[in-house]
Amino acid sequence: MPSPTRRSTRDWVIDALCFVIGYGFCLLVTYDLHSTEFTFVPEWSSTPRWLAWLDFAVGTIIGIGLWWRRGRLLIPLAVLGAVTSVFTVAAGPASMIVLFSVAVHRRFTVLAVFAATTLATSAVFPLVRPEADKNYFETAGWGAAAIVIICLWGMVIRSRRHLVMSLRDRAERAESEQQLRVAQARSVERTRIAREMHDVLAHRISLLSLHAGALEIKPHATPDEVTKAAAVIRASAHQALQDLREVIGVLRADRSDDGPEPPQPTLCALPALADESRSAGVKVKLDVRIEPATVPDGTGRAAYRIVQEGLTNARKHAPGTAVRVDVAGAAGAGLIIDIRNPWPVGGSAGAIPGTGTGLVGLTERALLAGGRLSHGRTPQNEFVLTAWLPWPQEARPAERAVAAA
């Protein structure tokens, strides 16, 4: 476990406490060893002066080294403490603190080596410095018990820290993944709105092109016809600009803090869509054999866009032909949309640029909605666009209420 580069307030308090305990005990034992009235362990009063001073030197090195036990000095201090446990008394608490730090900050294999070494040297200690009122096994047993308890305590703290770090990393990862999912959802939604630009604007602009072409090929049109065509062109241009402004605004700004977006058109808006195409001179026969309010909103929006694109394609590639739109289906069986018009005779003179991508977008929209879409020329010389969209069996309570009303 890497040591922190800077100590926190908690680290400073703990290090100061460890230093006071470790080096304070060293000074107390050294004072007792050199005093005339030895009170700590009377049997050690006959300790040679050189051994007492050596004990003090070892205790001083390990006690002062406790300030740097969180860094690279931990292993050298642990080696010194394990080896000198054969004879040292003054460095005992400081050596135990170092062993505890090894248990907290190093892996188990390193701890096992130092624990075994300390157990071995502590087993020799009663022979070097025996106590008269205790036998060998009692002294060695208490020392071994203290070493095992310290090692287990350090391992518990290490495991707890690893658990806390793991939980913190998991929480941060979950938060990052959540933010990523939110960003992806926004990106997908903006991409979806950008793809709808073709569906919305192509419908409006095709009306502009159709009426402008009508005025171009009818230079002797009556003032009333010119006025009506100009009104349709103005309304379509105004609506196209409004749709474009909404789409660009959504793509440019983050709408997470904005109000809710206006509701998208569903199957209930199909009659208005057909009337708009009829005002542009397209012969539209709309046959809706279902109750639009009972269709789920998502399916209704997708169906509306499919019909809108179908009418737009008919105006682009087969102007002047009659378009038949059939919408049928049932809950559980799915929603079927059938749009067909006669195949145009000859080429279209004023083809509108940008064609060829609408059907691709509709196919992708249908697939994303869980349905399918097909289109092509039939043996009856008709262009047919057919789509199937899922319609769940169970309607939502709000939808059942609308249907009942």
N, C-alpha and C positions, 0 to 999 in steps of 0.2 A: 504494500500500500504506500503510495508516494506521500511524503511528508509535506505539509502545507508550507508555502513560502513565507507566510506571515502568521504570527500567532494571534489568535483572538483573545479577547478579555478572559474567556474561560480557560484558554490554554495558559495564559500568564498566571492565573490564580492557582491552577493545578500544579504547574511547574514550581511556583514558589512554595506551595505546601509540601511537595515532594522533596524539595531542597531542604526545607526546614526539618522535616522528619529524618531524611537520610543523613545529612551532615550534622544536624543537631545530635543525633544518636552517636555519631562518630566522636564528636567533641566530649559528650558525656562519658562514654566508655574510656576514652583516652585520659580524661581527668581522673577517673576512678583507678585506672591502671597505674597512674603516677602518684596517687595520693597515699598518705600513710595509713589511712583508715579506708580499706577497700570494702565497699558495701554492695556493689552490683552482684558479683559472684565471688564470695570469699575464696573459693578454691583457685581463682585465677590471680590471686594477689602475688603469687610466686612467679608470675610471667617475667621472663627476662626483659631487660630494658630494650635491647635491640629488637625483640619481637613486638614489644609494645609500640615502639616507634615505627616499625614496619607496618604494623596494623593501622596506625594512624595515617601513614602515607597512602596506603591502599584506600582507606576510607575517605581521605581527602580527595584523591583522584576521582573515585567513583561518585562521591557526593557532589563535587563541583561539576563533574561531567553530566550530572542529571539535567543541567540546563540545556544541553545539546543532544539529549538522548533521542529526540525526534528526527535527527538527521543521520549523517554518515557515522557518527560516533557510537551509535547504538550497538552495533556488532562488536567493535573493540571493547566497549564497556562490558558487554555481556561475557566476552571471553575472559576478561580480567576478573570479573566477579565470580564466574564459574570455577576458574583455576584457584583463586585465592580463598574460596570457601573452605579449603582444607584447614586453614588456621585463623582466618580473620574473624574478629568479633565486631569491630567498629564499623566495618563495611557491610554487615549483614542486612539491615533494612534497605540500604541503597542498592545492594545487589538484587534483593527481591523486587524492588521497583523496576530495575533494569530488565529483569526476567519477565515481569508483568508487561512491560512495554514491548518486549519481543513477542509475547503471546498476542498482543493487540495489533501490532504493525507488521508482523512477518508471517509467512505461510507456515503451515503445520510442520513440514519437514524440518525447517530451521528451528522451530520451537522444540521439536522432539530431540534434536541433537543437544541443545543447551540444557533442556530439562534432564536428560539422561546424564550429561556431564555434571550438572549441579547435584543430582541425586548421588552420584558416585563420590564426589568430593565431600558432600555433607555426611556421607557414611563414614568417611575417614576422620572427620572433625572430632567426634567424641574420643578418639584414640589420641589425638594430638593435644586437645584441651579438655580433659574429662571433668565432670562435675561429681563431687563426692556423694551428694544426696540422691543422685540418679544413676541408674545403670546404663550400660551402653545402648541397649535396645530402646529404652525409653527416650533417651536423647536423640538417637537416630530416627526413631519413629516420628517424634514431633517435628523434626526437621523435614522429613520426607512428606509428612502430611501438609506442612506449610507450603512446600514447593508445589505439590499437586493442586492444592486449593488455588494458589496464585495462577498457575497455568490454566486451570479450568475457568477461573474468573476472567482472565484475559481472552480466552477463546470465545466465551459467551459475549463479551463486549465486541469482539471482532465480528462475530456472526451477526450481532444486532446492527452494527454499523453497515455491514454489507447488505443486510435486509433493507435498512432505511435508504441506502444509496440505490438499491435495485428498485424500490418502490418509487423513489424520486425520479429516477431515470424513466421508469415506466410511465409515470404521470406526465413527465415532460414530453416523452415520445407520443403519448396519447393526445396531448394538447397539440403537438406539432402535426400529427396525423389529422386531427380534427380541423385545424386551420387549413391544411392541405386539401382536405375534402371540401371545406367551404369554398376555397379558392377554385377548385376544380368545378364545383357546382355552379359557381358564378360564371366561370369561363364557358362551361357547357351551355348555360342559359343564354349568355351573350352570343355564343356561336349560333344557337338556335334562332335567336331574334335576328341575327345578321342574315341567316338563310331565309327567314321569312321576308326579308327585304324584296327578294325577287317575287315572292307570291303577292305581296301587297302592291308594290310599285308597278310591276309589270301589268297588273290588271288596270291600274289607273292610266298608265302611259299608253297602253294599247287603245284605250278609249280616245285619248288625245290624237293618236296617230290615225285612228279610223275616221274621226270627224274631220280632222285636217285633210285627210285624203279625199273625203267626200266633197269638201268645199273646193279642193283643187280640180277634181274631175267634173264638177258642176259649176262652171263659172257663171251660168245664167240662172242660178238659184234665186228663188224669191226672197225678198227681205225677211219674211217671216221664217223661212227655213234657215237663212244665215243667222238670224237672231237666236233661234233654238240651238243650232250647232255651236255658236259662240258661247251660249250659256252653259252647255254641257262641257265644252272645253275649259271654260273658266272654273266650273265646279270641280271637274276632275283634276285640273292643275292645282287648285287650292287643296283638295283632299290629298293629292300626292305629296305636296310640300309638307302638309301636316303629318302624314305618315312617316315621311323621311326624317322630319325633325324629331319625332318620338323615337324612331329607331336609332338615329345617331346619338341622341341624348342618352339612351340606355347604354349604348356601346362606349360612350366617352366617359361617363361618370359612374361612380360607385353608388348604386341605388340602395345600399343596405340601410341608409338612414332616411330615405325618402318615403313618401306615402305609398300606398298600394297602387299598382298599375291598373289602368282601366281594364274592364273585362274584355276578353277576346271574343269575337263573334262565334256563334255556334250554329247548329242546324236551324234554330229559330230565325236566323237572319237570311236564310236561303231565298225566301220570296223577295226581300229587298235586293239581294244580289241579282236575281233574275230580272227584276224590274229595271235595275241599272243597266244591264246588258241590253234589254229591249229598247231602252231609251237611246242606246247607241246604234240601233238598227239591226241587232242580232235577234233572230227568231228563236226564242227559247221556250221549250215546253217542259215545265217542271212538274214532276209527279212524285210527291212525298207520301208514301203509304205507311208512315209510322207517326207516332206522336213525338215531335222533336224534344219536348220537355222531359221525356222519359229516358232519353239517351244520356249517358254519363258525359260530363263536361269535356273531359279530355278527348273522348271519341268524337264528340260533336265539333270540337275545334279542328281536329284533324280532317274530319269529313268536310267541313266548310272550306278549308284551304284546298282540298282536292277538287271540289266543285269549282272554286274560284279559278284555280289553275287550268282546269279543263275548259272553262268558258274562255279564258284568255288565249289558250292554244287554238281554240276554234276561231276566234277573231283573227289571230295571226295568220294561220295557215289555210283557213277555209272561209274567207269573208263572204257574207251573203248566204251561207247555208243555214239550214235549220238544225238546232242542237236540241237533243232530247236528254233530259237528266232524270233518272229514276233512282229513288232512294227507298230502300226497303230493308226488311230484316226483323229480328225479334230478339228479345233478351235471351241469352244462352246460345242462340244460333249465330249471332254476329250481325253487323251492319254492312249491307251491300250497296255500293254506289256504282251506277252504270251511266256513263256519259258517251254518247255516240252522235256522229254527224257524218253526212255523206263525204266521201273522199273528194277533195277538190279536183276540178278538171283543169288541166294545164298548170302552169307555174303561177306563183304569186308575185305580182310586179313589185310592189313596195314592201319587201320583207323587212320586218323589224329586226334590228341588230340585237344580239344577245340571246337568241333562241337556242334551244338545245339543252339547257340545264334545268328547266322547270320540271320535266318528267323525272329526271334523276333525283332532284330534291324531293319530289313527291314519293318516289319509291323508297327513299331513305326515311322519310317521315312515317310512311306506313309501316316499315319494318320496325322503327323505334316504338311505334304504338302497339306492336305485337300483331300486326296484320300483314297484308300483302297487296301488291298492285301490279297489274299487267296492262299492256296497251299494244295496239297494232292494228293492222288492216285486216278486215274480214273478207271472206269470199263474196259477201254481198256488196263489196266496194264501199265499206264504211270504216271510219276510224273509230275504234272503241277503246275507252279507258275504263277499266273495271278495278274496283278496290274492295277489299274485305277488311273490316276492322272489328276487333273483339268487342262484344257487348255482354258484360257479365249477367248471369242469371238473376242474382239478387240485386235489386236496386237499392240505393241508399234511402234513408228515411225522408230526407228533404226532397229527393226526386219523386218518391211515392206520393208525398203530399202535393207536389206540383201537378203530378199526373192526375191525382184525384180531383184537384181543383179544376 
